[in-house]
Amino acid sequence: MSSSNSVGLSQDLNRFESDLPSSLTFYQVFRDVLVKWAYLPSEYIGTSSEKTIDYPIELGVRLSGTLKSTLLIRCQLEFGRLLAESALGDDANDEKGVDSLKELANLFCGHLLTSCWPTHSFDHFIPSNITRESWPKGALGVSSFLNVDNHPVEIRLWIEPGRSAKQEAR
């Protein structure tokens, strides 16, 4: 990578740092999606601790574009079933719960990007399971911990300099 590209990526990261939402703002975007899509109220608890709890569901959306980003939702499967029941009005099984979590991740990602970085371009990827071992290392992040109908939910966002797959192919 040339030094001019490095400088450009560094400037992009600095712009993102200044625009990075606070933990409360990050939560508020998530809350708005929960209320509008699944009619579920939530309570902000605070930032996530580095000593994180193990959750069976770690669903992430990896984005590339101006900067690489990883959005992560961590929760119990019961929260997914609650989402499915609230958003779809059906009795939910595990499969519908996971599908509802994927839809929530997509909606949250879209709202977060348009709320915080409306002028930046991102390539959107499909939500997938992300293990703790594959979390970004050393990237700038914001996190929130919340309670949704007595279900603990953790949301995290990492941002790091990067190039989109289209830029890499050139």
Secondary structure, DSSP 8 states (H G I E B T S, - for coil): --HHHHHHHHHHHHHHHHH---HHHHHHHHHHHIIIII----EEEE---SS----SEEEEEEEEESEEEEEEEEE-HHHHHHHHHHHH-S---HHHHHHHHHHHHHHHHHHHHHHH-TTS-EE----EE--GGGS-SS-EEEEEEEEETTEEEEEEEEEEE---HHHHH-
